[in-house]
Amino acid sequence: MRRSAKITRVTRKTVDRRLVYFSKVSSRYQNSLLKNLPPIKSLHFDDMESSEHTKMKPLSIPLAVEHPSRLVISYGVASMPAKGRLAKKALKKYGRRKDERRLAWSETLGTVSRVAALDIAITSDSHSRYPAVIKEHIPNARHTQVKGRRACVAGQGELKVGGFDPLFSLNHTAAMFRANICRLIRRTWCTTKLKERLHMHIAIYVMWHNENILAKKEGRSTRFPFP
């Protein structure tokens, strides 16, 4: 945000206000898009991970992506407890952290349920909590779980090593998120301070991402709803 302010010769407060404004415009664009989409027949669902301020405060970013078009249907941002080697350190320094992933999954899949075909096929990784939440919001879905695979160097660690990837549409989209949203790039000093701002930044990128896909599919130039 500081660099954006410097390049455009405005104050950082102006950039902050425009982030809020453009995220609202982007959300309206997404709602309009979903209203005009034909029923979604195939979907990939999983979540990415990021953090706010420090790696000891991780965030989950659930993503629902149409397959094979890679159109982003829904997304969310949720706090989650630290895990692995940082778990004890995070608990000691910041106390117990809320796990909001179930709520974010529900909101993301709730949006999907509005545009899902009756026989929608949903593919996800082997997370043990996914089947229950998918069944709750899209009971008629044909849910398939696939085993997670080791990440390759390319694609910000989102693309997988070797052969056919059954979650390629989602993993490719996640790699594009990390490449185009500076605060999601791995090994960066550009970090999120507030998860609400990350949600706004994602909203703007999703509008750009979806508009480019639709423009290519329809054989036209992109049109952005920003004034």
C-alpha positions, 0 to 999 in steps of 0.5 A: 500500500505504501508503494501504491501511494508513492507511485500514484503520488497520493497519501497512504490513507487515500490508498486505504480508502480506495481499497475499501471502496473497490472491494465493495465494487468487486463484491457487487460484480461477483454477486452479479456474476453469480446471478447470471452463471449457468448451474455449476456442474463441477467444482474444486474445493480446498483452502490456502494458508497465510498469516496476519502479522506473524506466522504464529497467527495463521489464516485459512483461505477457503476457495471454491473454483469451477472446473475446468474454467478456473472461475472463482465462485466463492472464497473466505478468510478465517483465523486458525490456531498455529500448528506444527513447531510453532503451536506451543510458541504461539500459544505461549505468546498470543494465547488460544486462537479462535478456529473460524475455519468451519464458519468460513467453509460454511459461508463459502459452500453456502454461496456455492449452493446458490449456483450448484447444479443438482448433480454437482461433482465436488473434488477436494483433498482428504481433509477429514472435516470436509465431507460433513460440511459439504453434506450439510450445505450441498446434500446432493453433491457427489463428493470425491476426495483425493490424496494431497501431493508434494508441492513443486518449486514452481507456482509458489508451492501450490502446483504439484509434482509430476503427472496428472493433478486432480485438483489442478484448477484449484491449485493453479488458481491458488498459485495465481492468487499468490503470484498476484496478491503481494501479501500472499507471496511466499517469503515476502515482507509484505504481510497482512495486518488485518484479515478484513483487509486481506478479504478486501484485497482478494475480492479485488483480485477475484474480480480481475481474475474472473473478468479475464477468464470470461473475456477470453471465453467470450472472445472480447476485451476485458471490461472493469466496473471501476469508474 
